[in-house]
Amino acid sequence: MFQVKAAGGWLMRFVIGCVAAAGLAHGQVVPSAKGAGQSLWVGAEYANLQAGFPVGSNVRLSGVGVLANFNWNHSLGVEAHARFLNFNSWNGETEQDYLAGPRYTFLHSNKWRPFAEFQVGLVKIQYPFSLGSGTSFAMAPGGGLEYRLNRKWSVRGAYEYQRLTNSPSFTNEPQFSIKPNGATVGVTYRLH
């Protein structure tokens, strides 16, 4: 009987010791490094583009837009824009852009993030003097620089060159390419 009590006491001391040691142990509650991670940014922008029509003119359209940027990692992502160029209208000319495509961020630091993108989508133009309107498929390469203010907020500037695949069908006028291009500035907020 003495041996059973001694064995039970030893086991009890061992269990109490393990519980006490577990209470004193410290776990890591903050990650030692951050992985590539995915992120979703949304924002607003102001755009000023040289209008593609009339061809060769210095007419500039400006307006506001919204954007979303989903990043798979630090370098690769996809960006989408909806832009409404209704300011500085020249005799009623306006433009609406609905574009999306891949984005590549390179040589980035914690704050500065230069990027290149290639977007495709639809551009709707209301031509001046009530000549009519048209919707065209557009390809839009561009690039810019993003500056992260903190973990949640970012400001950015970019340049975009659009190439519309078809021109308006005006009677007795030759076919031509419409190539709006210009700069945007904006602010984005990280949702995830």
Secondary structure, 3 states (H helix, E strand, C coil): CHHHHHHHHHHHHHHHHHHHHHHHCCCCCCCCCCCCCCEEEEEEEEEEEECCCCCCCCCEEEEEEEEEEEECCCCEEEEEEEEEEEECCCCCCEEEEEEEEEEEECCCCCCEEEEEEEEEEEEEEECHHHCCEEEEEEEEEEEEEEEECCCCEEEEEEEEECEECCCCCCCCCCCCCECCEEEEEEEEEECC
